[in-house]
Amino acid sequence: MLGVLAGFFVVWAIILVGMFVGRRKVLGENARSVLSALTFFVASPALLFETLSKAKLQEVFAAPLLVTAVGAIVTAALFFVIVRFLLKRAAPESLTSSMSASLANSANLGIPIAVYVLGDASYVAPLLIFQLAFFTPLFLMALDATTSSHRTTPGGFALMILRNPMIVGSALGLVVAGTGWQVPELVMQPIHLIGGAAIPAMLIAFGMSLNGSRPLQAAEGRRIDTLLSSVFKLVVHPAVAYVFALTLGMEGQALFAVVVTSALPTAQNVFVAASRYRTGITVAKDTVLITTIVAVPAMIGVALLLT
């Protein structure tokens, strides 16, 4: 579990830097929105392109990917139904809340956990590829459509896809991986440097948002949403993955890997998306915070049950 603790230490160290910078107003009044925009429009697309361009697709599109996809989609769909039709939230807010309940921190925490807990970084590849290439773009397209001021036509929908930098970055990365084309090093180096800014900028922006606020505030009116989202992410999501993996005959280390990666906390880029679309910010922020804290004992519990 040392790798889990090390991964969480890195995350919280950067978040604390963001809290300090935000409290002292070192970067000015609008720093959080600027950092969020930087990650959404510039750094994250570069990171997505670089990550996906190096993926070995033939090793990823197999049973672990299917389990990952079913686990995330079922969790998101169940949560969306509850929030949209039982709690009566607006469609855009229901979408960002569903992201909070099903989108895992596959890169910043998933990679070190795969290396130090599971013993091989390739175990997180199915989750990383699925989220970057399909799941996140699907949510972003739905948010584009539901937050548009006019009815989306097929042509307008295509334009929204082309205008979304994270979707474009993911698609281009998959094209490079699928064709086997070697991107020139002179081109890849600036992309690598820009993409490297995504995670720290994202975490610093998140840390800045924590100043002056505490999770589960009654005044926000979203305490139930946040608690449900946290439970779905840390309990329902890995449970769905476990049941479906068993039906496929998975066992041993492979079964352990898909359940542990499903139990990862909510990804910080959910907060970035919520900030970008200005909806569901409270649930996104609080769910990231709660699941990041509780994920360590949750994954220890998974380890005790499956090993």
Contacts in CASP RR format, 6 or more apart in sequence:
PFRMAT RR
TARGET T0000
AUTHOR 0000-0000-0000
METHOD contacts of the structure
MODEL  1
MLGVLAGFFVVWAIILVGMFVGRRKVLGENARSVLSALTFFVASPALLFE
TLSKAKLQEVFAAPLLVTAVGAIVTAALFFVIVRFLLKRAAPESLTSSMS
ASLANSANLGIPIAVYVLGDASYVAPLLIFQLAFFTPLFLMALDATTSSH
RTTPGGFALMILRNPMIVGSALGLVVAGTGWQVPELVMQPIHLIGGAAIP
AMLIAFGMSLNGSRPLQAAEGRRIDTLLSSVFKLVVHPAVAYVFALTLGM
EGQALFAVVVTSALPTAQNVFVAASRYRTGITVAKDTVLITTIVAVPAMI
GVALLLT
1 117 0 8 1.000
1 296 0 8 1.000
1 299 0 8 1.000
1 300 0 8 1.000
1 303 0 8 1.000
2 116 0 8 1.000
3 112 0 8 1.000
3 113 0 8 1.000
3 115 0 8 1.000
3 116 0 8 1.000
3 117 0 8 1.000
4 112 0 8 1.000
4 113 0 8 1.000
4 116 0 8 1.000
4 117 0 8 1.000
4 296 0 8 1.000
4 299 0 8 1.000
4 300 0 8 1.000
5 296 0 8 1.000
6 112 0 8 1.000
6 116 0 8 1.000
7 108 0 8 1.000
7 109 0 8 1.000
7 112 0 8 1.000
7 113 0 8 1.000
8 109 0 8 1.000
8 292 0 8 1.000
8 295 0 8 1.000
8 296 0 8 1.000
10 108 0 8 1.000
10 112 0 8 1.000
11 105 0 8 1.000
11 108 0 8 1.000
11 109 0 8 1.000
11 203 0 8 1.000
11 292 0 8 1.000
12 292 0 8 1.000
14 199 0 8 1.000
14 200 0 8 1.000
14 203 0 8 1.000
14 204 0 8 1.000
15 203 0 8 1.000
15 204 0 8 1.000
15 206 0 8 1.000
15 207 0 8 1.000
15 210 0 8 1.000
16 207 0 8 1.000
17 204 0 8 1.000
17 207 0 8 1.000
18 203 0 8 1.000
18 204 0 8 1.000
18 205 0 8 1.000
18 206 0 8 1.000
18 207 0 8 1.000
18 208 0 8 1.000
19 207 0 8 1.000
19 208 0 8 1.000
19 210 0 8 1.000
19 211 0 8 1.000
21 27 0 8 1.000
21 31 0 8 1.000
21 204 0 8 1.000
21 208 0 8 1.000
22 31 0 8 1.000
22 32 0 8 1.000
22 207 0 8 1.000
22 208 0 8 1.000
22 211 0 8 1.000
23 211 0 8 1.000
27 34 0 8 1.000
27 35 0 8 1.000
31 205 0 8 1.000
31 208 0 8 1.000
32 205 0 8 1.000
32 208 0 8 1.000
32 209 0 8 1.000
32 275 0 8 1.000
33 275 0 8 1.000
35 201 0 8 1.000
35 202 0 8 1.000
35 204 0 8 1.000
35 205 0 8 1.000
35 208 0 8 1.000
36 202 0 8 1.000
36 205 0 8 1.000
36 272 0 8 1.000
36 275 0 8 1.000
36 276 0 8 1.000
37 276 0 8 1.000
38 197 0 8 1.000
38 201 0 8 1.000
39 197 0 8 1.000
39 198 0 8 1.000
39 201 0 8 1.000
39 202 0 8 1.000
39 205 0 8 1.000
39 269 0 8 1.000
39 272 0 8 1.000
40 165 0 8 1.000
40 166 0 8 1.000
40 272 0 8 1.000
40 273 0 8 1.000
40 276 0 8 1.000
41 165 0 8 1.000
42 165 0 8 1.000
42 194 0 8 1.000
42 197 0 8 1.000
43 194 0 8 1.000
43 195 0 8 1.000
43 196 0 8 1.000
43 197 0 8 1.000
43 198 0 8 1.000
43 201 0 8 1.000
44 165 0 8 1.000
44 166 0 8 1.000
44 195 0 8 1.000
44 198 0 8 1.000
44 202 0 8 1.000
44 269 0 8 1.000
44 272 0 8 1.000
45 165 0 8 1.000
45 166 0 8 1.000
45 168 0 8 1.000
45 169 0 8 1.000
45 170 0 8 1.000
46 169 0 8 1.000
46 191 0 8 1.000
46 192 0 8 1.000
46 194 0 8 1.000
46 195 0 8 1.000
46 196 0 8 1.000
46 198 0 8 1.000
47 107 0 8 1.000
47 195 0 8 1.000
47 196 0 8 1.000
47 198 0 8 1.000
47 199 0 8 1.000
48 132 0 8 1.000
48 166 0 8 1.000
48 169 0 8 1.000
48 170 0 8 1.000
48 173 0 8 1.000
49 169 0 8 1.000
49 170 0 8 1.000
49 172 0 8 1.000
49 173 0 8 1.000
49 176 0 8 1.000
49 191 0 8 1.000
50 173 0 8 1.000
50 188 0 8 1.000
50 191 0 8 1.000
50 192 0 8 1.000
50 195 0 8 1.000
51 107 0 8 1.000
51 128 0 8 1.000
51 132 0 8 1.000
52 129 0 8 1.000
52 132 0 8 1.000
52 133 0 8 1.000
52 169 0 8 1.000
52 170 0 8 1.000
52 173 0 8 1.000
52 174 0 8 1.000
52 176 0 8 1.000
52 177 0 8 1.000
53 172 0 8 1.000
53 173 0 8 1.000
53 174 0 8 1.000
53 176 0 8 1.000
53 177 0 8 1.000
53 183 0 8 1.000
54 177 0 8 1.000
55 125 0 8 1.000
55 128 0 8 1.000
55 129 0 8 1.000
55 174 0 8 1.000
55 177 0 8 1.000
56 125 0 8 1.000
56 177 0 8 1.000
57 129 0 8 1.000
57 174 0 8 1.000
57 177 0 8 1.000
57 178 0 8 1.000
59 122 0 8 1.000
59 125 0 8 1.000
60 125 0 8 1.000
60 126 0 8 1.000
60 129 0 8 1.000
62 126 0 8 1.000
63 245 0 8 1.000
63 248 0 8 1.000
63 250 0 8 1.000
63 254 0 8 1.000
64 123 0 8 1.000
64 126 0 8 1.000
64 250 0 8 1.000
64 254 0 8 1.000
64 257 0 8 1.000
64 258 0 8 1.000
65 126 0 8 1.000
65 129 0 8 1.000
65 130 0 8 1.000
66 244 0 8 1.000
66 248 0 8 1.000
67 126 0 8 1.000
67 241 0 8 1.000
67 244 0 8 1.000
67 245 0 8 1.000
67 248 0 8 1.000
67 250 0 8 1.000
67 258 0 8 1.000
68 126 0 8 1.000
68 127 0 8 1.000
68 130 0 8 1.000
68 241 0 8 1.000
68 258 0 8 1.000
68 261 0 8 1.000
68 262 0 8 1.000
69 130 0 8 1.000
69 134 0 8 1.000
69 135 0 8 1.000
70 240 0 8 1.000
70 241 0 8 1.000
70 244 0 8 1.000
71 102 0 8 1.000
71 237 0 8 1.000
71 240 0 8 1.000
71 241 0 8 1.000
71 244 0 8 1.000
71 262 0 8 1.000
72 102 0 8 1.000
72 103 0 8 1.000
72 104 0 8 1.000
72 130 0 8 1.000
72 131 0 8 1.000
72 135 0 8 1.000
72 237 0 8 1.000
72 262 0 8 1.000
73 102 0 8 1.000
73 135 0 8 1.000
74 240 0 8 1.000
74 244 0 8 1.000
75 101 0 8 1.000
75 102 0 8 1.000
75 232 0 8 1.000
75 233 0 8 1.000
75 236 0 8 1.000
75 237 0 8 1.000
75 240 0 8 1.000
76 98 0 8 1.000
76 99 0 8 1.000
76 101 0 8 1.000
76 102 0 8 1.000
77 98 0 8 1.000
78 232 0 8 1.000
78 236 0 8 1.000
79 97 0 8 1.000
79 98 0 8 1.000
79 101 0 8 1.000
79 102 0 8 1.000
79 228 0 8 1.000
79 229 0 8 1.000
79 232 0 8 1.000
79 236 0 8 1.000
80 94 0 8 1.000
80 95 0 8 1.000
80 97 0 8 1.000
80 98 0 8 1.000
82 228 0 8 1.000
83 89 0 8 1.000
83 93 0 8 1.000
83 94 0 8 1.000
83 97 0 8 1.000
83 98 0 8 1.000
83 225 0 8 1.000
83 228 0 8 1.000
84 91 0 8 1.000
84 94 0 8 1.000
87 224 0 8 1.000
87 225 0 8 1.000
89 97 0 8 1.000
89 225 0 8 1.000
90 279 0 8 1.000
91 146 0 8 1.000
92 143 0 8 1.000
92 146 0 8 1.000
92 147 0 8 1.000
92 277 0 8 1.000
92 279 0 8 1.000
92 280 0 8 1.000
93 279 0 8 1.000
93 280 0 8 1.000
93 283 0 8 1.000
95 139 0 8 1.000
95 142 0 8 1.000
95 143 0 8 1.000
95 146 0 8 1.000
95 279 0 8 1.000
96 139 0 8 1.000
96 143 0 8 1.000
96 270 0 8 1.000
96 273 0 8 1.000
96 274 0 8 1.000
96 277 0 8 1.000
96 279 0 8 1.000
96 280 0 8 1.000
96 281 0 8 1.000
96 283 0 8 1.000
96 284 0 8 1.000
97 225 0 8 1.000
97 229 0 8 1.000
97 280 0 8 1.000
97 283 0 8 1.000
97 284 0 8 1.000
98 139 0 8 1.000
99 139 0 8 1.000
99 270 0 8 1.000
99 273 0 8 1.000
99 274 0 8 1.000
99 284 0 8 1.000
100 229 0 8 1.000
100 233 0 8 1.000
100 266 0 8 1.000
100 270 0 8 1.000
100 283 0 8 1.000
100 284 0 8 1.000
100 287 0 8 1.000
100 288 0 8 1.000
101 228 0 8 1.000
101 229 0 8 1.000
101 232 0 8 1.000
101 233 0 8 1.000
101 236 0 8 1.000
101 237 0 8 1.000
101 266 0 8 1.000
101 287 0 8 1.000
102 135 0 8 1.000
102 232 0 8 1.000
102 233 0 8 1.000
102 237 0 8 1.000
103 131 0 8 1.000
103 135 0 8 1.000
103 136 0 8 1.000
103 139 0 8 1.000
103 266 0 8 1.000
103 267 0 8 1.000
103 269 0 8 1.000
103 270 0 8 1.000
104 110 0 8 1.000
104 127 0 8 1.000
104 131 0 8 1.000
104 233 0 8 1.000
104 237 0 8 1.000
104 261 0 8 1.000
104 262 0 8 1.000
104 264 0 8 1.000
104 265 0 8 1.000
104 266 0 8 1.000
104 267 0 8 1.000
105 264 0 8 1.000
105 265 0 8 1.000
105 266 0 8 1.000
105 267 0 8 1.000
105 268 0 8 1.000
105 292 0 8 1.000
106 124 0 8 1.000
106 127 0 8 1.000
106 128 0 8 1.000
106 131 0 8 1.000
106 132 0 8 1.000
106 261 0 8 1.000
106 264 0 8 1.000
106 267 0 8 1.000
107 128 0 8 1.000
107 199 0 8 1.000
107 267 0 8 1.000
108 199 0 8 1.000
108 203 0 8 1.000
108 268 0 8 1.000
109 264 0 8 1.000
109 265 0 8 1.000
109 295 0 8 1.000
110 124 0 8 1.000
110 127 0 8 1.000
110 128 0 8 1.000
110 261 0 8 1.000
110 264 0 8 1.000
111 121 0 8 1.000
111 124 0 8 1.000
111 128 0 8 1.000
113 124 0 8 1.000
113 260 0 8 1.000
113 261 0 8 1.000
113 264 0 8 1.000
113 299 0 8 1.000
114 120 0 8 1.000
114 121 0 8 1.000
114 122 0 8 1.000
114 123 0 8 1.000
114 124 0 8 1.000
114 257 0 8 1.000
114 261 0 8 1.000
115 121 0 8 1.000
117 260 0 8 1.000
117 299 0 8 1.000
117 303 0 8 1.000
118 124 0 8 1.000
118 253 0 8 1.000
118 256 0 8 1.000
118 257 0 8 1.000
118 260 0 8 1.000
123 257 0 8 1.000
123 261 0 8 1.000
124 261 0 8 1.000
126 258 0 8 1.000
126 261 0 8 1.000
127 261 0 8 1.000
127 262 0 8 1.000
127 264 0 8 1.000
131 267 0 8 1.000
132 170 0 8 1.000
133 170 0 8 1.000
133 171 0 8 1.000
133 174 0 8 1.000
136 166 0 8 1.000
136 170 0 8 1.000
136 269 0 8 1.000
137 161 0 8 1.000
137 164 0 8 1.000
137 166 0 8 1.000
137 167 0 8 1.000
137 170 0 8 1.000
137 171 0 8 1.000
139 273 0 8 1.000
140 164 0 8 1.000
140 166 0 8 1.000
140 167 0 8 1.000
140 273 0 8 1.000
141 157 0 8 1.000
141 160 0 8 1.000
141 161 0 8 1.000
141 164 0 8 1.000
141 167 0 8 1.000
143 273 0 8 1.000
143 277 0 8 1.000
143 279 0 8 1.000
144 152 0 8 1.000
144 160 0 8 1.000
144 164 0 8 1.000
145 152 0 8 1.000
145 157 0 8 1.000
145 160 0 8 1.000
147 277 0 8 1.000
147 279 0 8 1.000
148 160 0 8 1.000
152 160 0 8 1.000
161 167 0 8 1.000
161 168 0 8 1.000
162 168 0 8 1.000
176 183 0 8 1.000
183 191 0 8 1.000
199 268 0 8 1.000
202 268 0 8 1.000
202 269 0 8 1.000
202 271 0 8 1.000
202 272 0 8 1.000
203 268 0 8 1.000
205 271 0 8 1.000
205 272 0 8 1.000
205 275 0 8 1.000
206 268 0 8 1.000
206 271 0 8 1.000
206 285 0 8 1.000
206 288 0 8 1.000
209 271 0 8 1.000
209 285 0 8 1.000
210 285 0 8 1.000
210 289 0 8 1.000
213 285 0 8 1.000
215 226 0 8 1.000
215 285 0 8 1.000
215 286 0 8 1.000
215 289 0 8 1.000
215 290 0 8 1.000
216 223 0 8 1.000
216 226 0 8 1.000
216 227 0 8 1.000
216 286 0 8 1.000
216 290 0 8 1.000
217 223 0 8 1.000
220 282 0 8 1.000
221 282 0 8 1.000
222 280 0 8 1.000
222 282 0 8 1.000
222 283 0 8 1.000
222 286 0 8 1.000
225 283 0 8 1.000
226 282 0 8 1.000
226 283 0 8 1.000
226 286 0 8 1.000
226 287 0 8 1.000
226 290 0 8 1.000
229 266 0 8 1.000
229 283 0 8 1.000
229 287 0 8 1.000
230 266 0 8 1.000
230 287 0 8 1.000
230 290 0 8 1.000
230 291 0 8 1.000
230 294 0 8 1.000
233 265 0 8 1.000
233 266 0 8 1.000
233 287 0 8 1.000
233 291 0 8 1.000
234 263 0 8 1.000
234 265 0 8 1.000
234 291 0 8 1.000
234 294 0 8 1.000
234 295 0 8 1.000
234 298 0 8 1.000
235 298 0 8 1.000
237 262 0 8 1.000
237 263 0 8 1.000
238 259 0 8 1.000
238 260 0 8 1.000
238 262 0 8 1.000
238 263 0 8 1.000
238 298 0 8 1.000
238 302 0 8 1.000
240 262 0 8 1.000
241 258 0 8 1.000
241 259 0 8 1.000
241 262 0 8 1.000
242 255 0 8 1.000
242 258 0 8 1.000
242 259 0 8 1.000
242 262 0 8 1.000
245 254 0 8 1.000
245 255 0 8 1.000
245 258 0 8 1.000
245 259 0 8 1.000
246 255 0 8 1.000
250 258 0 8 1.000
252 306 0 8 1.000
255 306 0 8 1.000
256 302 0 8 1.000
256 303 0 8 1.000
256 306 0 8 1.000
256 307 0 8 1.000
259 302 0 8 1.000
259 306 0 8 1.000
260 299 0 8 1.000
260 302 0 8 1.000
260 303 0 8 1.000
263 295 0 8 1.000
263 298 0 8 1.000
263 299 0 8 1.000
263 302 0 8 1.000
264 295 0 8 1.000
264 299 0 8 1.000
265 288 0 8 1.000
265 291 0 8 1.000
265 292 0 8 1.000
265 294 0 8 1.000
265 295 0 8 1.000
266 284 0 8 1.000
266 287 0 8 1.000
266 288 0 8 1.000
266 291 0 8 1.000
266 292 0 8 1.000
267 288 0 8 1.000
268 288 0 8 1.000
270 284 0 8 1.000
270 287 0 8 1.000
270 288 0 8 1.000
271 281 0 8 1.000
271 284 0 8 1.000
271 285 0 8 1.000
271 288 0 8 1.000
273 284 0 8 1.000
274 280 0 8 1.000
274 281 0 8 1.000
274 283 0 8 1.000
274 284 0 8 1.000
274 285 0 8 1.000
275 281 0 8 1.000
END
